[in-house]
Amino acid sequence: MNKHINTSQLGGGTTWERPIRAPELTSNRTQEDVDLWWQLVDRVIEVATHYRWTKSEVARRLNMPGSTFSQWFSGNLGQGRLDNSNAIVQRWIELVEQNAAFAATIPQSPPYMRLRGSIEVMETLAWAQLCPDLVMITLGAGMTKTTSCEHFAKTNPHVFLATLTESTKTVHGMLTELASELDVQEHNPARLARAIGGRLKRTGAGTLLIVDEGQHANDEAINQLRHFVDVYRCGVAIVGNEEVYRRFSKSKQGPSYAQLKSRVGKRLQRAKPYIEDLQAYIAAWGIEDEGCVKFLTGVGMKGGAFRQIDKTMRMATMLAMAAGDAVALPHIQAAWKNRDVEDIA
């Protein structure tokens, strides 16, 4: 009985169904080729189902034309060779298995932690949602801005989280990103802001829009966010690095800046992490040795904060595992040196 695995919900209407017939034997196709083909077909189905890959995605990862992969997978090759395609698929499966085995050895970061700094972020977001109000959160790099916002969005209703980039810093670029996050369908650019505002208003009381990486937004885009608060009575949190804070702390003149400054109901601004938070995060990695804690605390006080500790501990753990040892100060120091980020931290 052939195997039938329906993955149509994964996109592309793909159905992973085991072929009924094997390729016919020809002058350029041996029984060994066919036996290997059966094995590879079963492995492709297993791998693709595990990773939720469509047939077109598997063909792309194989760097094989979709029609060629379809012919190989179905066994309908005509008089074409089987061994060449078998070799390509076999090498790919071996690579996938090697990558999976390596990924299993990579140390996992500690789960989200309610640290003093992250609680401050959560409380500021709650203020924006409940009032509703415009708030500004500016923290140094690697100080759990994004993870705290993601956790808040996952654990609270009516919260939308959008992330800006250099390509979405203008009003239109930002509105397009917000429309995608809020599932707003509006093809007329002139009506996009109103459609997004209507979506926020329809959600009801206690709606919060979190805009992460807000330092990318230009002044006009930030003014548009202020408009959402004023007109649609939703909370807005602009989250970013110190550039956002510096922009509004400078004595810029003009009515637009006066409007923006007066609308900000609460600011959270901090350049360095709390020592107690760094030590709690280090402890979550299972580090208790005083020398290790001191060294990692120094790492965390550099630019990148928790991210620096995380990346250093991942590499230190791998080095210790390779040597068959428990993580110790030499491993951590070697990992920090190996990362070679002292000049940019």
VOBA-1610 file (N, C-alpha, C; in pm, whole numbers, padded with zeros to 5 digits, always signed):
BEGIN
Met+00085-00120+00000Met+00000+00000+00000Met+00088+00124+00000Asn+00061+00219-00091Asn+00145+00337-00099Asn+00113+00434+00012Lys+00216+00508+00054Lys+00200+00607+00158Lys+00140+00734+00099His+00049+00796+00172His-00016+00918+00125His-00012+01020+00238Ile+00064+01127+00218Ile+00077+01232+00320Ile+00033+01363+00258Asn-00079+01415+00305Asn-00134+01538+00252Asn-00074+01658+00323Thr-00008+01743+00247Thr+00047+01867+00303Thr-00005+01986+00226Ser-00127+01977+00177Ser-00181+02085+00095Ser-00193+02215+00173Gln-00210+02205+00306Gln-00221+02326+00384Gln-00091+02399+00395Leu+00018+02338+00352Leu+00149+02400+00363Leu+00177+02492+00244Gly+00092+02493+00147Gly+00112+02581+00033Gly+00147+02502-00091Gly+00100+02549-00205Gly+00133+02486-00331Gly+00051+02362-00360Gly-00044+02326-00277Gly-00128+02210-00301Gly-00049+02081-00309Thr+00059+02071-00234Thr+00148+01956-00244Thr+00095+01837-00167Thr+00102+01719-00231Thr+00067+01595-00165Thr+00185+01499-00179Trp+00241+01460-00065Trp+00354+01366-00067Trp+00297+01225-00070Glu+00285+01170-00188Glu+00233+01035-00206Glu+00340+00946-00264Arg+00364+00835-00199Arg+00470+00744-00245Arg+00431+00686-00382Pro+00523+00693-00478Pro+00492+00640-00612Pro+00450+00493-00607Ile+00363+00455-00698Ile+00315+00317-00704Ile+00412+00228-00780Arg+00468+00282-00888Arg+00556+00203-00972Arg+00697+00259-00970Ala+00793+00167-00981Ala+00934+00206-00988Ala+00970+00237-01132Pro+01077+00310-01153Pro+01125+00333-01290Pro+01159+00200-01357Glu+01131+00192-01486Glu+01161+00069-01558Glu+01311+00052-01576Leu+01353-00076-01582Leu+01494-00104-01606Leu+01525-00081-01754Thr+01637-00012-01778Thr+01680+00014-01915Thr+01829-00013-01924Ser+01885+00016-02040Ser+02029-00008-02059Ser+02114+00084-01972Asn+02058+00198-01931Asn+02134+00291-01847Asn+02076+00301-01706Arg+02000+00199-01667Arg+01931+00202-01536Arg+01932+00061-01479Thr+02006+00041-01367Thr+02020-00092-01309Thr+01920-00113-01196Gln+01911-00240-01151Gln+01824-00270-01037Gln+01876-00201-00911Glu+02008-00189-00899Glu+02065-00117-00785Glu+02021+00029-00784Asp+02016+00089-00903Asp+01969+00227-00913Asp+01825+00239-00865Val+01741+00144-00905Val+01600+00146-00867Val+01583+00122-00717Asp+01659+00028-00662Asp+01650+00001-00517Asp+01689+00125-00437Leu+01796+00192-00481Leu+01837+00314-00413Leu+01731+00423-00428Trp+01670+00429-00546Trp+01564+00528-00570Trp+01451+00511-00471Trp+01406+00387-00445Trp+01300+00363-00346Trp+01340+00416-00208Gln+01464+00386-00169Gln+01511+00433-00038Gln+01512+00585-00030Leu+01558+00648-00137Leu+01567+00794-00137Leu+01429+00859-00139Val+01336+00801-00212Val+01200+00853-00215Val+01140+00853-00075Asp+01157+00743-00003Asp+01105+00734+00134Asp+01171+00836+00226Arg+01303+00856+00207Arg+01371+00953+00292Arg+01328+01096+00259Val+01307+01126+00131Val+01261+01259+00091Val+01124+01287+00152Ile+01034+01189+00147Ile+00901+01207+00207Ile+00913+01232+00356Glu+00999+01156+00422Glu+01017+01170+00567Glu+01074+01307+00603Val+01178+01347+00533Val+01242+01476+00562Val+01148+01592+00530Ala+01085+01588+00413Ala+00997+01697+00372Ala+00877+01711+00464Thr+00824+01599+00510Thr+00711+01604+00602Thr+00753+01661+00737His+00872+01623+00784His+00921+01671+00913His+00940+01823+00911Tyr+00998+01874+00803Tyr+01027+02017+00794Tyr+00914+02096+00728Arg+00806+02028+00691Arg+00691+02092+00629Arg+00729+02163+00499Trp+00803+02092+00415Trp+00847+02145+00286Trp+00757+02094+00175Thr+00725+02182+00082Thr+00651+02142-00036Thr+00746+02082-00138Lys+00689+02026-00245Lys+00773+01970-00350Lys+00857+02078-00418Ser+00798+02194-00439Ser+00875+02302-00501Ser+00989+02347-00410Glu+00966+02345-00279Glu+01071+02384-00185Glu+01183+02282-00184Val+01149+02154-00188Val+01252+02050-00193Val+01334+02064-00320Ala+01268+02088-00433Ala+01339+02106-00560Ala+01434+02225-00552Arg+01388+02332-00489Arg+01473+02451-00474Arg+01595+02419-00391Arg+01576+02347-00280Arg+01688+02314-00193Arg+01784+02215-00261Leu+01732+02136-00351Leu+01817+02044-00427Leu+01890+02115-00540Asn+01851+02241-00565Asn+01903+02314-00681Asn+01874+02236-00809Met+01753+02183-00816Met+01710+02101-00927Met+01582+02161-00987Pro+01571+02173-01117Pro+01446+02224-01175Pro+01325+02146-01125Gly+01215+02217-01104Gly+01096+02153-01051Gly+01049+02037-01136Ser+01054+02052-01268Ser+01009+01944-01357Ser+01100+01823-01346Thr+01230+01847-01331Thr+01325+01735-01318Thr+01301+01659-01188Phe+01279+01733-01078Phe+01251+01666-00951Phe+01120+01589-00958Ser+01019+01647-01021Ser+00890+01579-01033Ser+00904+01449-01109Gln+00982+01451-01218Gln+01004+01328-01295Gln+01079+01224-01213Trp+01182+01270-01142Trp+01259+01175-01059Trp+01170+01117-00950Phe+01096+01202-00878Phe+01016+01155-00766Phe+00905+01059-00811Ser+00844+01085-00924Ser+00736+00999-00974Ser+00787+00872-01040Gly+00916+00874-01078Gly+00973+00759-01148Gly+00947+00759-01296Asn+00888+00867-01347Asn+00859+00878-01490Asn+00971+00952-01561Leu+01080+00882-01581Leu+01198+00945-01639Leu+01213+00916-01788Gly+01122+00840-01845Gly+01140+00801-01985Gly+01267+00719-01999Gln+01353+00763-02090Gln+01481+00694-02111Gln+01596+00765-02038Gly+01559+00864-01952Gly+01663+00938-01881Gly+01735+00854-01778Arg+01855+00900-01738Arg+01935+00830-01639Arg+01876+00853-01500Leu+01893+00753-01416Leu+01845+00760-01278Leu+01958+00785-01181Asp+02079+00733-01214Asp+02189+00739-01119Asp+02233+00881-01087Asn+02231+00971-01188Asn+02275+01108-01163Asn+02183+01180-01064Ser+02052+01168-01085Ser+01957+01232-00994Ser+01962+01166-00856Asn+01979+01034-00853Asn+01993+00965-00724Asn+02110+01023-00645Ala+02220+01046-00712Ala+02340+01096-00644Ala+02316+01235-00587Ile+02245+01320-00662Ile+02215+01455-00614Ile+02127+01449-00490Val+02022+01368-00496Val+01929+01357-00384Val+01997+01295-00263Gln+02080+01195-00285Gln+02148+01129-00174Gln+02242+01224-00102Arg+02318+01301-00177Arg+02409+01399-00115Arg+02330+01502-00035Trp+02217+01544-00089Trp+02134+01644-00020Trp+02080+01589+00111Ile+02030+01466+00109Ile+01976+01405+00230Ile+02085+01390+00335Glu+02204+01349+00294Glu+02315+01336+00388Glu+02348+01471+00450Leu+02345+01578+00369Leu+02373+01712+00420Leu+02265+01756+00519Val+02140+01729+00489Val+02030+01764+00580Val+02048+01692+00714Glu+02084+01565+00710Glu+02104+01489+00832Glu+02223+01540+00912Gln+02331+01576+00841Gln+02447+01631+00910Gln+02413+01763+00979Asn+02340+01848+00908Asn+02302+01978+00966Asn+02210+01959+01087Ala+02119+01862+01078Ala+02028+01835+01190Ala+02105+01784+01311Ala+02205+01698+01286Ala+02286+01646+01396Ala+02367+01756+01461Phe+02421+01847+01379Phe+02499+01958+01433Phe+02409+02053+01512Ala+02290+02082+01457Ala+02197+02173+01526Ala+02159+02120+01663Ala+02152+01987+01676Ala+02113+01927+01804Ala+02219+01949+01911Thr+02343+01975+01869Thr+02451+01994+01966Thr+02467+02140+02008Ile+02404+02232+01935Ile+02419+02373+01967Ile+02342+02406+02095Pro+02408+02464+02192Pro+02341+02495+02319Pro+02225+02592+02299Gln+02117+02571+02374Gln+02000+02657+02365Gln+02007+02768+02470Ser+01965+02885+02430Ser+01963+02999+02522Ser+01857+02978+02629Pro+01872+03040+02745Pro+01768+03032+02848Pro+01637+03090+02796Pro+01524+03038+02840Pro+01394+03093+02797Pro+01375+03234+02850Tyr+01267+03298+02807Tyr+01239+03435+02850Tyr+01237+03443+03002Met+01303+03547+03056Met+01312+03563+03200Met+01253+03697+03241Arg+01178+03697+03349Arg+01121+03822+03402Arg+01226+03890+03490Leu+01315+03960+03425Leu+01419+04034+03494Leu+01370+04174+03528Arg+01445+04245+03609Arg+01404+04380+03647Arg+01386+04469+03525Gly+01481+04461+03433Gly+01472+04543+03313Gly+01355+04506+03224Ser+01332+04376+03207Ser+01222+04333+03121Ser+01087+04365+03183Ile+01079+04362+03315Ile+00954+04399+03384Ile+00924+04547+03360Glu+01027+04630+03359Glu+01006+04772+03329Glu+00949+04791+03189Val+00999+04713+03095Val+00946+04721+02958Val+00800+04677+02956Met+00770+04566+03023Met+00633+04514+03025Met+00538+04614+03090Glu+00581+04679+03197Glu+00495+04776+03265Glu+00470+04899+03178Thr+00571+04939+03102Thr+00554+05053+03012Thr+00458+05019+02899Leu+00468+04899+02847Leu+00375+04854+02743Leu+00233+04845+02797Ala+00219+04797+02920Ala+00087+04787+02981Ala+00025+04926+02998Trp+00108+05023+03036Trp+00059+05161+03049Trp+00004+05209+02915Ala+00080+05187+02808Ala+00037+05232+02676Ala-00094+05166+02635Gln-00110+05039+02668Gln-00230+04967+02627Gln-00353+05009+02707Leu-00338+05028+02835Leu-00453+05052+02921Leu-00498+05198+02923Cys-00406+05292+02897Cys-00445+05433+02913Cys-00548+05486+02812Pro-00537+05465+02681Pro-00420+05433+02599Pro-00333+05555+02581Asp-00206+05531+02543Asp-00111+05641+02539Asp+00002+05610+02442Leu+00081+05713+02412Leu+00201+05697+02332Leu+00319+05688+02427Val+00397+05579+02417Val+00514+05562+02503Val+00636+05540+02416Met+00751+05567+02474Met+00877+05551+02403Met+00972+05468+02491Ile+01022+05359+02436Ile+01113+05270+02508Ile+01245+05268+02432Thr+01349+05319+02494Thr+01481+05322+02430Thr+01582+05257+02523Leu+01631+05143+02481Leu+01729+05067+02558Leu+01852+05042+02472Gly+01963+05014+02537Gly+02084+04980+02464Gly+02068+04848+02390Ala+02160+04823+02297Ala+02155+04700+02217Ala+02164+04577+02306Gly+02087+04475+02271Gly+02093+04348+02343Gly+02034+04349+02481Met+01945+04445+02510Met+01889+04456+02645Met+01743+04412+02651Thr+01708+04310+02575Thr+01580+04238+02580Thr+01461+04323+02533Lys+01485+04426+02453Lys+01372+04504+02401Lys+01278+04415+02321Thr+01335+04350+02220Thr+01252+04273+02128Thr+01190+04152+02196Thr+01267+04079+02276Thr+01212+03960+02341Thr+01101+03997+02439Ser+01115+04109+02509Ser+01011+04153+02601Ser+00885+04193+02526Cys+00902+04262+02413Cys+00786+04301+02332Cys+00717+04178+02274Glu+00794+04082+02228Glu+00735+03960+02173Glu+00659+03884+02281His+00716+03877+02400His+00648+03808+02511His+00519+03879+02547Phe+00521+04011+02550Phe+00400+04088+02583Phe+00293+04065+02477Ala+00333+04064+02350Ala+00237+04044+02241Ala+00175+03904+02246Lys+00254+03805+02288Lys+00204+03668+02294Lys+00111+03645+02412Thr+00129+03721+02517Thr+00056+03694+02642Thr-00054+03795+02671Asn-00079+03888+02579Asn-00184+03987+02600Asn-00269+04000+02474Pro-00400+04013+02489Pro-00487+04026+02372Pro-00478+04165+02310His-00515+04174+02182His-00525+04301+02110His-00392+04375+02104Val-00283+04301+02091Val-00150+04361+02079Val-00092+04323+01943Phe-00046+04422+01869Phe+00013+04400+01738Phe+00158+04448+01742Leu+00248+04368+01685Leu+00390+04399+01687Leu+00443+04403+01545Ala+00497+04517+01506Ala+00557+04534+01374Ala+00701+04581+01391Thr+00787+04538+01301Thr+00929+04574+01308Thr+00968+04653+01185Leu+01030+04769+01206Leu+01072+04854+01096Leu+01216+04823+01055Thr+01248+04858+00933Thr+01383+04847+00880Thr+01413+04974+00801Glu+01532+04982+00747Glu+01567+05098+00663Glu+01474+05110+00544Ser+01423+04996+00495Ser+01336+04999+00378Ser+01192+05036+00412Thr+01158+05043+00541Thr+01021+05077+00580Thr+01019+05199+00672Lys+01114+05289+00654Lys+01126+05403+00746Lys+01035+05519+00710Thr+00986+05523+00586Thr+00897+05631+00545Thr+00755+05603+00590Val+00668+05701+00575Val+00528+05682+00613Val+00467+05565+00535His+00484+05567+00403His+00424+05461+00322His+00485+05325+00355Gly+00618+05321+00370Gly+00683+05193+00402Gly+00636+05139+00534Met+00623+05227+00634Met+00576+05184+00765Met+00431+05138+00759Leu+00347+05212+00688Leu+00206+05174+00677Leu+00190+05039+00608Thr+00272+05014+00509Thr+00268+04884+00440Thr+00303+04771+00536Glu+00405+04793+00620Glu+00443+04693+00719Glu+00332+04672+00822Leu+00271+04781+00868Leu+00162+04771+00964Leu+00042+04699+00904Ala+00012+04727+00778Ala-00100+04662+00712Ala-00080+04511+00706Ser+00043+04469+00682Ser+00072+04326+00679Ser+00053+04264+00817Glu+00100+04331+00920Glu+00088+04279+01056Glu-00057+04275+01102Leu-00137+04375+01065Leu-00276+04384+01109Leu-00373+04316+01013Asp-00317+04254+00908Asp-00400+04185+00807Asp-00502+04280+00745Val-00453+04398+00707Val-00537+04499+00641Val-00514+04490+00491Gln-00622+04475+00415Gln-00615+04468+00270Gln-00666+04600+00212Glu-00575+04684+00169Glu-00611+04812+00107Glu-00506+04847+00003His-00548+04852-00123His-00453+04874-00232His-00441+05019-00272Asn-00523+05105-00216Asn-00514+05248-00244Asn-00426+05312-00137Pro-00305+05359-00173Pro-00214+05416-00072Pro-00276+05532+00006Ala-00365+05609-00061Ala-00425+05724+00006Ala-00519+05683+00119Arg-00568+05560+00114Arg-00664+05513+00215Arg-00601+05418+00316Leu-00470+05393+00302Leu-00406+05292+00385Leu-00406+05330+00532Ala-00371+05454+00564Ala-00367+05497+00705Ala-00505+05485+00769Arg-00608+05525+00695Arg-00744+05517+00750Arg-00787+05372+00770Ala-00748+05284+00677Ala-00784+05143+00690Ala-00717+05081+00812Ile-00591+05116+00835Ile-00520+05065+00953Ile-00583+05120+01080Gly-00614+05249+01080Gly-00680+05308+01196Gly-00814+05244+01224Gly-00888+05215+01118Gly-01016+05148+01136Gly-01001+05009+01196Arg-00896+04939+01154Arg-00870+04805+01209Arg-00835+04815+01357Leu-00755+04913+01395Leu-00719+04932+01535Leu-00843+04969+01618Lys-00928+05053+01561Lys-01048+05096+01632Lys-01147+04983+01648Arg-01161+04898+01545Arg-01257+04786+01551Arg-01217+04681+01652Thr-01085+04672+01679Thr-01039+04572+01775Thr-01098+04598+01913Gly-01126+04724+01943Gly-01190+04757+02071Gly-01093+04820+02168Ala-01143+04844+02290Ala-01061+04911+02392Ala-00940+04825+02427Gly-00831+04894+02461Gly-00711+04823+02503Gly-00628+04770+02389Thr-00634+04837+02272Thr-00551+04796+02160Thr-00413+04861+02172Leu-00309+04782+02144Leu-00173+04834+02151Leu-00099+04799+02023Leu-00033+04899+01967Leu+00052+04879+01850Leu+00196+04902+01893Ile+00278+04799+01886Ile+00420+04808+01921Ile+00500+04819+01792Val+00580+04922+01781Val+00665+04942+01664Val+00809+04925+01708Asp+00866+04810+01678Asp+01004+04780+01718Asp+01101+04837+01614Glu+01225+04856+01656Glu+01328+04918+01573Glu+01281+05055+01524Gly+01219+05129+01616Gly+01160+05258+01582Gly+01261+05363+01540Gln+01391+05340+01566Gln+01491+05438+01525Gln+01498+05453+01373His+01445+05354+01300His+01447+05362+01154His+01340+05459+01102Ala+01235+05482+01178Ala+01125+05566+01130Ala+01170+05712+01120Asn+01135+05775+01008Asn+01165+05918+00998Asn+01060+05998+01075Asp+01079+06128+01081Asp+00992+06211+01164Asp+00846+06205+01118Glu+00824+06200+00987Glu+00688+06195+00936Glu+00619+06064+00976Ala+00695+05953+00974Ala+00637+05824+01012Ala+00600+05823+01160Ile+00686+05879+01244Ile+00655+05885+01388Ile+00534+05974+01413Asn+00522+06081+01336Asn+00406+06169+01350Asn+00278+06095+01312Gln+00288+06003+01215Gln+00172+05922+01177Gln+00130+05831+01293Leu+00226+05779+01367Leu+00193+05697+01484Leu+00123+05780+01590Arg+00167+05903+01607Arg+00099+05993+01700Arg-00045+06015+01657His-00067+06023+01525His-00202+06042+01470His-00292+05925+01510Phe-00240+05803+01506Phe-00320+05686+01545Phe-00367+05698+01690Val-00280+05746+01778Val-00317+05761+01919Val-00426+05866+01934Asp-00409+05978+01867Asp-00502+06090+01882Asp-00641+06057+01826Val-00644+05998+01707Val-00770+05981+01636Val-00840+05850+01671Tyr-00764+05742+01684Tyr-00826+05611+01701Tyr-00815+05556+01843Arg-00758+05634+01933Arg-00756+05602+02076Arg-00696+05463+02102Cys-00586+05436+02036Cys-00515+05310+02063Cys-00380+05344+02124Gly-00322+05250+02197Gly-00190+05270+02252Gly-00083+05243+02147Val+00024+05319+02150Val+00136+05299+02058Val+00265+05303+02138Ala+00350+05204+02117Ala+00482+05200+02182Ala+00588+05204+02074Ile+00671+05307+02078Ile+00784+05318+01985Ile+00906+05264+02059Val+00959+05155+02009Val+01069+05085+02076Val+01192+05089+01988Gly+01305+05130+02045Gly+01426+05135+01965Gly+01549+05162+02049Asn+01656+05200+01981Asn+01780+05227+02053Asn+01787+05374+02092Glu+01903+05415+02140Glu+01917+05550+02196Glu+01898+05661+02093Glu+01906+05627+01966Glu+01890+05728+01862Glu+01751+05792+01869Val+01650+05711+01899Val+01514+05764+01910Val+01507+05866+02023Tyr+01564+05831+02137Tyr+01561+05921+02253Tyr+01636+06051+02224Arg+01755+06038+02161Arg+01834+06158+02130Arg+01760+06251+02035Arg+01688+06192+01941Arg+01617+06274+01843Arg+01514+06364+01910Phe+01446+06312+02013Phe+01341+06390+02077Phe+01388+06466+02201Ser+01508+06435+02247Ser+01560+06510+02362Ser+01632+06636+02318Lys+01671+06641+02190Lys+01734+06762+02138Lys+01631+06874+02127Ser+01678+06994+02134Ser+01588+07109+02132Ser+01553+07149+01989Lys+01489+07058+01917Lys+01444+07090+01782Lys+01320+07178+01791Gln+01310+07269+01697Gln+01200+07363+01698Gln+01093+07319+01599Gly+00975+07379+01611Gly+00869+07352+01515Gly+00750+07289+01583Pro+00631+07312+01528Pro+00508+07260+01589Pro+00501+07108+01587Ser+00560+07044+01484Ser+00551+06899+01477Ser+00622+06834+01594Tyr+00741+06886+01630Tyr+00813+06830+01744Tyr+00744+06861+01876Ala+00684+06977+01883Ala+00609+07011+02005Ala+00491+06917+02023Gln+00424+06887+01913Gln+00311+06793+01919Gln+00358+06656+01965Leu+00469+06609+01907Leu+00519+06476+01940Leu+00564+06468+02085Lys+00643+06565+02128Lys+00695+06562+02265Lys+00583+06566+02368Ser+00482+06648+02342Ser+00373+06661+02438Ser+00284+06538+02441Arg+00287+06457+02333Arg+00201+06338+02328Arg+00262+06217+02398Val+00393+06217+02417Val+00459+06102+02480Val+00421+06099+02628Gly+00343+05999+02667Gly+00295+05991+02805Gly+00394+05929+02901Lys+00484+05846+02850Lys+00578+05778+02938Lys+00702+05741+02858Arg+00817+05762+02918Arg+00943+05724+02854Arg+01018+05626+02943Leu+01077+05527+02880Leu+01168+05436+02950Leu+01300+05442+02874Gln+01403+05493+02939Gln+01531+05510+02873Gln+01642+05459+02964Arg+01720+05364+02912Arg+01830+05308+02990Arg+01937+05259+02895Ala+02061+05296+02920Ala+02171+05261+02830Ala+02242+05132+02872Lys+02242+05101+03001Lys+02314+04985+03051Lys+02218+04892+03126Pro+02245+04762+03126Pro+02159+04668+03199Pro+02187+04672+03348Tyr+02093+04624+03427Tyr+02113+04611+03571Tyr+02209+04495+03597Ile+02301+04516+03691Ile+02396+04410+03727Ile+02322+04285+03774Glu+02217+04304+03852Glu+02141+04189+03904Glu+02078+04108+03791Asp+02038+04176+03684Asp+01980+04106+03569Asp+02087+04024+03496Leu+02205+04083+03479Leu+02314+04010+03415Leu+02349+03885+03495Gln+02356+03899+03626Gln+02393+03784+03710Gln+02285+03677+03709Ala+02158+03718+03704Ala+02049+03621+03696Ala+02055+03546+03563Tyr+02088+03617+03455Tyr+02098+03554+03323Tyr+02217+03459+03317Ile+02328+03499+03377Ile+02445+03412+03383Ile+02413+03286+03461Ala+02340+03300+03571Ala+02301+03184+03652Ala+02212+03090+03573Ala+02128+03146+03485Ala+02040+03063+03403Ala+02119+02975+03306Trp+02241+03013+03276Trp+02330+02931+03194Trp+02400+02824+03278Gly+02371+02821+03407Gly+02431+02721+03494Gly+02570+02758+03543Ile+02605+02886+03534Ile+02738+02932+03575Ile+02732+02982+03719Glu+02816+02923+03805Glu+02821+02963+03946Glu+02960+03006+03990Asp+03063+02964+03918Asp+03200+02998+03955Asp+03218+03150+03958Glu+03278+03201+04064Glu+03290+03345+04084Glu+03370+03412+03973Gly+03477+03347+03930Gly+03559+03404+03822Gly+03483+03410+03691Cys+03404+03306+03661Cys+03325+03305+03538Cys+03217+03413+03543Val+03152+03425+03659Val+03045+03526+03674Val+03102+03666+03655Lys+03217+03691+03713Lys+03280+03823+03702Lys+03316+03855+03557Phe+03373+03756+03487Phe+03413+03778+03348Phe+03291+03803+03260Leu+03187+03720+03276Leu+03067+03734+03194Leu+02990+03862+03226Thr+02996+03905+03352Thr+02933+04033+03386Thr+03001+04147+03311Gly+03134+04140+03302Gly+03207+04240+03224Gly+03169+04235+03077Val+03149+04115+03025Val+03105+04099+02886Val+02968+04163+02867Gly+02878+04140+02963Gly+02743+04192+02953Gly+02734+04342+02966Met+02834+04405+03025Met+02833+04551+03038Met+02882+04619+02912Lys+02933+04542+02817Lys+02974+04599+02690Lys+02851+04614+02600Gly+02870+04682+02488Gly+02760+04697+02393Gly+02711+04562+02347Gly+02581+04539+02356Gly+02525+04409+02321Gly+02472+04334+02440Ala+02518+04368+02559Ala+02464+04320+02687Ala+02434+04170+02687Phe+02308+04132+02702Phe+02269+03992+02714Phe+02304+03912+02588Arg+02298+03977+02474Arg+02332+03908+02350Arg+02479+03868+02349Gln+02565+03951+02407Gln+02707+03919+02415Gln+02728+03795+02503Ile+02660+03792+02616Ile+02671+03676+02706Ile+02621+03551+02637Asp+02507+03564+02570Asp+02445+03449+02505Asp+02537+03388+02400Lys+02591+03471+02311Lys+02677+03418+02205Lys+02808+03363+02261Thr+02861+03429+02362Thr+02985+03381+02423Thr+02964+03247+02492Met+02853+03233+02563Met+02826+03107+02634Met+02795+02993+02538Arg+02733+03023+02427Arg+02708+02917+02328Arg+02839+02860+02278Met+02931+02949+02242Met+03059+02903+02190Met+03141+02836+02300Ala+03139+02891+02421Ala+03214+02831+02532Ala+03163+02691+02562Thr+03033+02673+02556Thr+02974+02540+02581Thr+03019+02441+02475Met+03023+02485+02348Met+03069+02397+02240Met+03215+02359+02260Leu+03297+02456+02300Leu+03439+02427+02323Leu+03456+02327+02437Ala+03378+02345+02544Ala+03387+02253+02657Ala+03341+02113+02619Met+03233+02106+02541Met+03181+01975+02497Met+03284+01903+02411Ala+03350+01977+02324Ala+03451+01916+02236Ala+03567+01858+02317Ala+03597+01923+02430Ala+03707+01876+02516Ala+03660+01776+02620Gly+03529+01753+02627Gly+03476+01661+02727Gly+03478+01716+02867Asp+03474+01848+02880Asp+03482+01914+03011Asp+03354+01992+03041Ala+03339+02028+03167Ala+03236+02123+03205Ala+03285+02264+03171Val+03192+02355+03146Val+03231+02491+03109Val+03308+02556+03224Ala+03425+02609+03193Ala+03509+02676+03292Ala+03557+02809+03234Leu+03626+02886+03317Leu+03670+03020+03275Leu+03756+03016+03149Pro+03851+02923+03134Pro+03931+02921+03010Pro+03845+02905+02884His+03738+02824+02893His+03650+02808+02777His+03579+02939+02744Ile+03533+03009+02847Ile+03462+03135+02827Ile+03555+03240+02770Gln+03677+03247+02825Gln+03774+03345+02775Gln+03813+03314+02631Ala+03829+03185+02601Ala+03865+03146+02464Ala+03751+03178+02368Ala+03627+03158+02413Ala+03512+03188+02329Ala+03505+03338+02300Trp+03526+03419+02402Trp+03523+03565+02384Trp+03633+03610+02288Lys+03751+03553+02303Lys+03862+03587+02215Lys+03834+03541+02073Asn+03775+03422+02061Asn+03746+03365+01929Asn+03642+03448+01854Arg+03547+03505+01927Arg+03444+03587+01864Arg+03502+03716+01809Asp+03611+03765+01870Asp+03685+03880+01816Asp+03595+04001+01796Val+03521+04038+01902Val+03431+04153+01893Val+03470+04262+01992Glu+03587+04252+02051Glu+03628+04350+02152Glu+03628+04492+02098Asp+03673+04509+01973Asp+03683+04644+01918Asp+03548+04704+01882Ile+03447+04619+01860Ile+03316+04671+01819Ile+03213+04660+01930Ala+03250+04603+02045Ala+03154+04586+02154Ala+03134+04717+02228
//
